[in-house]
Amino acid sequence: MKKRLAGLFLGVAFLFHGNFAFSQFPSGGPLPEPIPLGASGPAQGMPQSFGPMMAGMPSDDQEDLSISSRAPSAFMEEPYIFESTYYGSVGARALMRQNPISLQVTTPGPTLPGQNFNGINPVMAWGPQVTLGYIFNNHMFEFYGFYIPQNSKQISSYAPGQVSSPFGATGAPAGFAGLFQNASSITTTLNDAVGNVEFNYRRASNAIKDFEFLFGLRYFNMFENMIVGTDANQTSLGANPALEANYYTRTNNNLLGLQMGYEHNMRVLKHLGIGSFAKGSAGVNWWDSNVSLVRGDKLVGFQGGQNGTTFGSVVEIALYADFLLLERCRMRAGYNVLWAFGVSEASQQFNYNFSQTNGSNQIGTTFFGGPSLDFQFLF
């Protein structure tokens, strides 16, 4: 009984003491604990590496109003998908050169149609194209190239003893006088080839959906060879090579420049998208040209040429459609147009006066156009 009374007494005393002590604090609540001693820094026992992380965490009574770097902008429908992987494409593209400059080659007889450089309609020539790139978030590093192998187109005029040309009427070297007048045939042939290599950096825009900016370096090569051949033999039997001659011209252009542009793609159906791109380079063109006159029996009338350095530029525009075949594979079909500015053309090297043996240093513009088809993969 004494033990129970003692316990009850102690409990009453504890409650009394607690109420007395609370009545001693100000009405605002208990005083704060004293500031701990020692250097400031992370809480004792917390690893130092947690410091920056904890410093950026909001307190219980402070709302975090910062915007995540992956949040969509006002123009985007959804956040950009961050990814790090390789991508590539393989396919083919075609280019058709514009007709050469107008230059009258033959003076026809009464029933023979005239022949003109402008009458050469270059073929639509196909070649391979390939892309290989690496994507890191919205940054892309890309190699792209295509090559159109040398192709040929020619026109001919044939009428024994009736085909004449202004070539060689003056200044013809010994052994070539009259070969281009009153001949049996004259044939004009154009050969051309195009190559292209690009190294580009692409950045997907966070502000405009499916829009990419492009910056890079572009190398463009344009090779041309043109031949005007004459045959003064009246018959193919017992042909005399001394009555045959070929007037050759050749040009080679190497354009290197900085490039910039854009590409935009818009999905119109679940498995179909349409888009466009435009890019242009500006830099230097290192060009050279050669001209020569050679008879059928290998007698050389003259050989000459020129070379130089000038401003060069390539501008390319395309429209295309993308067909989604698999989750990470699509087919792209489009049409491209391309202008090469500041280039030397083979058709500009001819001169009616054979005493002009070095060709021309005239610089012009050449236009190409054609379709393309490739398959694109995301690895």
C-alpha positions as CSV (number, residue, x, y, z in Angstrom):
1,M,0.0,0.0,0.0
2,K,2.8,2.4,0.8
3,K,4.4,1.8,-2.6
4,R,1.2,2.6,-4.4
5,L,0.7,5.8,-2.4
6,A,4.3,6.8,-3.2
7,G,3.9,6.3,-7.0
8,L,0.6,8.3,-7.0
9,F,2.3,11.1,-5.2
10,L,5.2,11.2,-7.6
11,G,2.8,11.3,-10.6
12,V,0.9,14.2,-9.2
13,A,4.1,16.0,-8.5
14,F,5.4,15.6,-12.1
15,L,2.2,17.0,-13.6
16,F,2.3,20.0,-11.3
17,H,5.9,20.6,-12.1
18,G,5.2,20.5,-15.9
19,N,2.3,23.0,-15.7
20,F,4.5,25.3,-13.6
21,A,7.4,25.1,-16.0
22,F,5.2,25.8,-19.2
23,S,3.7,28.9,-17.4
24,Q,7.3,30.3,-17.3
25,F,7.7,30.5,-21.2
26,P,6.5,33.6,-23.2
27,S,3.1,33.3,-24.9
28,G,4.8,32.7,-28.4
29,G,6.1,29.3,-27.4
30,P,9.4,27.9,-26.1
31,L,12.6,29.7,-26.8
32,P,14.7,28.3,-29.6
33,E,17.6,26.0,-28.9
34,P,21.0,27.8,-28.7
35,I,23.1,27.9,-31.9
36,P,25.4,24.9,-31.8
37,L,29.1,25.5,-31.4
38,G,31.6,24.7,-34.2
39,A,32.2,25.6,-37.9
40,S,29.2,26.0,-40.1
41,G,28.5,23.3,-42.8
42,P,26.4,20.2,-43.3
43,A,24.7,18.7,-40.4
44,Q,27.0,16.5,-38.2
45,G,27.1,13.0,-39.4
46,M,25.9,13.9,-43.0
47,P,28.3,13.0,-45.8
48,Q,30.0,16.1,-47.4
49,S,28.8,15.0,-50.9
50,F,25.2,15.6,-49.9
51,G,25.8,19.3,-49.2
52,P,25.1,20.7,-52.6
53,M,22.1,18.4,-53.1
54,M,20.6,19.4,-49.7
55,A,21.3,23.1,-50.4
56,G,19.2,23.0,-53.5
57,M,16.2,21.2,-51.8
58,P,13.3,23.4,-50.8
59,S,12.3,23.7,-47.2
60,D,9.0,22.5,-45.9
61,D,7.4,26.0,-46.2
62,Q,9.0,26.9,-49.6
63,E,7.5,25.8,-52.9
64,D,9.9,24.8,-55.7
65,L,9.1,27.1,-58.7
66,S,12.1,26.1,-61.0
67,I,11.3,24.7,-64.5
68,S,12.8,21.3,-65.4
69,S,15.2,21.4,-68.4
70,R,13.0,18.7,-70.0
71,A,9.8,20.6,-69.6
72,P,8.1,21.5,-73.0
73,S,8.2,25.1,-74.1
74,A,5.2,27.2,-75.2
75,F,5.6,25.9,-78.8
76,M,6.1,22.2,-78.0
77,E,3.4,19.6,-77.6
78,E,5.5,17.2,-75.6
79,P,9.0,17.1,-73.9
80,Y,11.9,16.3,-76.1
81,I,13.0,12.7,-75.8
82,F,16.6,12.5,-74.6
83,E,18.6,9.7,-76.3
84,S,22.2,8.8,-77.1
85,T,22.7,6.5,-80.1
86,Y,23.9,6.2,-83.7
87,Y,21.8,6.7,-86.8
88,G,22.3,6.3,-90.6
89,S,20.8,6.0,-94.0
90,V,21.6,4.4,-97.3
91,G,19.9,5.0,-100.6
92,A,20.3,6.7,-104.0
93,R,19.7,10.1,-105.6
94,A,19.6,11.4,-109.1
95,L,20.7,14.6,-110.7
96,M,20.1,16.0,-114.1
97,R,22.3,18.9,-115.3
98,Q,20.7,21.9,-117.1
99,N,21.4,22.2,-120.8
100,P,24.7,23.7,-121.7
101,I,25.0,27.3,-122.9
102,S,23.8,28.0,-126.4
103,L,26.6,27.7,-129.0
104,Q,26.0,27.0,-132.7
105,V,28.1,24.0,-133.7
106,T,27.0,23.4,-137.3
107,T,25.7,25.3,-140.3
108,P,23.3,22.8,-141.8
109,G,22.7,22.1,-145.4
110,P,19.3,22.6,-147.0
111,T,17.7,19.5,-145.4
112,L,19.9,19.0,-142.3
113,P,18.6,20.2,-138.9
114,G,21.0,22.5,-137.0
115,Q,23.0,21.4,-134.1
116,N,23.5,23.4,-130.9
117,F,25.1,22.8,-127.5
118,N,21.7,23.8,-126.0
119,G,20.2,20.9,-127.8
120,I,22.1,18.4,-125.6
121,N,19.6,17.2,-122.9
122,P,21.7,15.7,-120.1
123,V,20.4,12.4,-118.7
124,M,18.9,11.9,-115.2
125,A,21.9,10.0,-113.7
126,W,21.6,8.0,-110.4
127,G,24.3,7.4,-107.8
128,P,24.6,6.3,-104.2
129,Q,24.1,8.4,-101.1
130,V,24.9,7.6,-97.4
131,T,24.6,9.2,-94.0
132,L,26.2,8.2,-90.7
133,G,25.6,10.2,-87.5
134,Y,25.6,10.2,-83.7
135,I,22.8,11.7,-81.7
136,F,23.3,12.9,-78.1
137,N,20.1,14.4,-76.6
138,N,19.2,17.2,-79.1
139,H,22.7,17.4,-80.6
140,M,23.7,15.5,-83.8
141,F,27.0,15.0,-85.5
142,E,26.7,13.8,-89.0
143,F,28.6,12.7,-92.1
144,Y,26.7,12.8,-95.4
145,G,27.9,12.1,-99.0
146,F,26.7,11.2,-102.5
147,Y,28.3,10.5,-105.8
148,I,26.8,10.7,-109.4
149,P,29.2,8.7,-111.6
150,Q,30.2,10.1,-115.0
151,N,27.4,9.9,-117.5
152,S,27.2,10.8,-121.2
153,K,24.9,12.4,-123.7
154,Q,25.5,13.3,-127.3
155,I,23.9,14.7,-130.4
156,S,25.0,14.0,-134.0
157,S,24.5,15.5,-137.5
158,Y,25.2,13.3,-140.5
159,A,25.1,14.3,-144.2
160,P,28.1,13.5,-146.5
161,G,29.8,16.7,-147.5
162,Q,27.1,19.0,-146.2
163,V,28.0,19.4,-142.5
164,S,30.0,22.5,-141.7
165,S,30.9,24.3,-138.5
166,P,32.5,27.7,-137.7
167,F,35.3,25.9,-135.8
168,G,38.6,26.3,-137.5
169,A,37.5,28.8,-140.1
170,T,40.4,31.0,-138.8
171,G,43.5,30.1,-136.9
172,A,43.5,26.4,-137.8
173,P,46.9,24.8,-137.2
174,A,48.7,22.9,-140.0
175,G,46.9,19.7,-140.9
176,F,43.5,20.8,-139.5
177,A,42.4,23.4,-142.1
178,G,38.9,22.6,-143.5
179,L,38.3,19.5,-141.3
180,F,35.2,21.1,-139.7
181,Q,33.8,22.4,-143.1
182,N,32.0,20.3,-145.6
183,A,32.3,17.2,-143.4
184,S,30.2,14.1,-143.3
185,S,29.3,14.3,-139.7
186,I,29.8,16.2,-136.5
187,T,29.1,14.7,-133.1
188,T,29.0,16.7,-129.8
189,T,29.3,14.7,-126.5
190,L,28.9,15.9,-122.9
191,N,30.2,13.9,-120.0
192,D,29.7,15.0,-116.4
193,A,30.1,13.7,-112.8
194,V,29.3,15.2,-109.4
195,G,30.6,14.3,-105.9
196,N,29.6,15.8,-102.5
197,V,30.9,15.3,-98.9
198,E,29.5,17.1,-95.8
199,F,30.3,17.2,-92.1
200,N,27.4,18.8,-90.2
201,Y,26.4,19.6,-86.7
202,R,22.7,19.6,-86.1
203,R,20.7,20.9,-83.1
204,A,17.1,20.1,-82.6
205,S,15.2,23.2,-81.5
206,N,13.5,23.2,-78.1
207,A,11.2,26.1,-79.2
208,I,9.9,24.7,-82.5
209,K,8.7,21.1,-82.8
210,D,10.7,19.0,-85.2
211,F,12.9,21.8,-86.4
212,E,16.7,21.5,-86.7
213,F,19.4,24.0,-87.3
214,L,22.4,22.9,-89.3
215,F,26.0,24.1,-89.3
216,G,28.9,22.4,-91.1
217,L,31.5,22.1,-93.8
218,R,30.8,21.1,-97.4
219,Y,33.0,19.9,-100.3
220,F,31.5,19.8,-103.8
221,N,33.2,18.5,-106.9
222,M,31.9,19.0,-110.5
223,F,33.7,17.4,-113.4
224,E,32.8,18.0,-117.0
225,N,34.3,16.8,-120.4
226,M,32.9,17.9,-123.8
227,I,34.0,16.8,-127.2
228,V,33.1,18.1,-130.7
229,G,34.2,15.5,-133.2
230,T,34.2,15.8,-137.0
231,D,34.6,13.2,-139.8
232,A,35.3,14.4,-143.3
233,N,35.4,10.9,-144.8
234,Q,32.8,10.5,-147.5
235,T,32.4,6.8,-146.8
236,S,33.2,4.4,-144.1
237,L,35.1,2.2,-146.5
238,G,38.8,2.9,-146.4
239,A,38.4,5.6,-143.7
240,N,41.3,8.0,-143.4
241,P,42.0,9.0,-139.8
242,A,43.7,12.2,-141.0
243,L,40.2,13.4,-142.0
244,E,39.0,13.0,-138.4
245,A,39.5,15.4,-135.5
246,N,38.3,15.9,-132.0
247,Y,38.1,19.2,-130.1
248,Y,38.3,18.4,-126.4
249,T,37.5,20.6,-123.4
250,R,37.6,19.6,-119.7
251,T,36.8,21.4,-116.5
252,N,37.2,20.4,-112.8
253,N,35.7,22.4,-109.9
254,N,36.5,21.9,-106.2
255,L,34.3,24.0,-104.0
256,L,34.9,24.1,-100.2
257,G,32.9,26.2,-97.9
258,L,31.1,26.7,-94.6
259,Q,27.5,25.7,-94.6
260,M,24.4,26.5,-92.7
261,G,20.7,25.6,-93.1
262,Y,17.6,24.1,-91.5
263,E,15.4,21.0,-91.7
264,H,11.7,20.7,-90.7
265,N,9.5,17.6,-90.5
266,M,5.8,17.5,-89.7
267,R,3.7,14.4,-89.1
268,V,0.5,14.4,-91.0
269,L,-0.6,10.8,-90.4
270,K,0.4,8.1,-88.0
271,H,2.9,6.6,-90.4
272,L,3.4,9.6,-92.7
273,G,5.4,12.8,-92.4
274,I,6.3,15.6,-94.8
275,G,9.2,18.0,-94.6
276,S,11.7,20.2,-96.2
277,F,15.3,21.4,-95.9
278,A,17.4,24.1,-97.3
279,K,21.2,24.6,-96.9
280,G,23.8,26.7,-98.5
281,S,27.6,26.9,-98.4
282,A,29.9,29.8,-99.2
283,G,33.7,29.5,-99.7
284,V,36.3,29.0,-102.4
285,N,36.4,27.2,-105.7
286,W,39.7,25.9,-107.0
287,W,39.1,25.3,-110.7
288,D,41.1,24.3,-113.8
289,S,40.3,23.7,-117.4
290,N,42.1,22.1,-120.4
291,V,41.5,22.3,-124.2
292,S,43.1,20.3,-127.0
293,L,42.7,19.6,-130.7
294,V,43.8,16.1,-131.8
295,R,43.5,14.5,-135.2
296,G,42.4,10.9,-135.8
297,D,46.0,9.8,-136.5
298,K,47.1,11.3,-133.1
299,L,48.5,14.5,-134.6
300,V,48.1,17.3,-131.9
301,G,47.0,20.6,-133.1
302,F,47.3,22.4,-129.7
303,Q,47.0,21.8,-126.0
304,G,46.3,24.5,-123.4
305,G,44.5,25.3,-120.3
306,Q,43.9,27.7,-117.4
307,N,43.3,27.5,-113.6
308,G,42.2,29.9,-110.9
309,T,40.6,30.5,-107.5
310,T,37.3,32.2,-107.1
311,F,34.3,32.5,-104.8
312,G,32.1,29.4,-104.9
313,S,28.8,28.5,-103.4
314,V,26.3,25.6,-103.3
315,V,22.6,26.0,-102.5
316,E,20.3,23.0,-102.1
317,I,16.6,22.8,-101.4
318,A,14.5,19.7,-101.0
319,L,10.9,18.6,-100.3
320,Y,10.3,15.0,-99.1
321,A,7.9,12.6,-97.5
322,D,8.8,10.1,-94.7
323,F,7.0,6.7,-94.5
324,L,7.4,5.0,-91.1
325,L,8.1,1.3,-91.8
326,L,9.2,0.2,-88.3
327,E,9.7,1.8,-85.0
328,R,13.3,2.8,-85.8
329,C,13.2,2.7,-89.6
330,R,11.6,4.9,-92.2
331,M,11.8,5.4,-96.0
332,R,12.3,8.9,-97.3
333,A,11.4,10.0,-100.9
334,G,12.0,13.5,-102.1
335,Y,13.0,15.9,-104.8
336,N,16.2,18.0,-104.6
337,V,17.3,21.1,-106.6
338,L,20.9,22.3,-106.4
339,W,22.7,25.4,-107.7
340,A,26.5,25.6,-108.0
341,F,27.7,29.2,-108.2
342,G,31.1,30.3,-109.4
343,V,32.0,27.3,-111.5
344,S,33.8,26.7,-114.8
345,E,31.8,24.8,-117.4
346,A,33.2,22.7,-120.3
347,S,30.9,24.2,-122.8
348,Q,32.4,27.7,-122.1
349,Q,35.9,26.6,-123.2
350,F,35.2,26.3,-126.9
351,N,36.3,29.1,-129.3
352,Y,35.6,29.2,-133.0
353,N,39.1,30.7,-133.5
354,F,41.6,27.9,-133.1
355,S,44.4,30.4,-132.3
356,Q,42.8,30.7,-128.8
357,T,44.4,27.6,-127.3
358,N,43.9,28.2,-123.6
359,G,40.1,28.1,-123.3
360,S,38.1,30.6,-121.3
361,N,38.2,31.8,-117.7
362,Q,34.5,32.6,-117.7
363,I,32.8,31.6,-114.5
364,G,29.1,30.8,-114.3
365,T,26.3,29.0,-112.5
366,T,25.0,25.4,-113.1
367,F,21.7,24.0,-112.0
368,F,20.9,20.4,-111.1
369,G,17.6,18.7,-110.1
370,G,16.4,15.2,-109.4
371,P,14.6,12.7,-107.0
372,S,16.1,10.8,-104.1
373,L,15.2,7.7,-102.2
374,D,16.8,6.3,-99.0
375,F,16.1,4.2,-95.9
376,Q,16.9,5.7,-92.5
377,F,17.8,3.7,-89.4
378,L,18.1,4.6,-85.7
379,F,20.4,2.0,-84.1
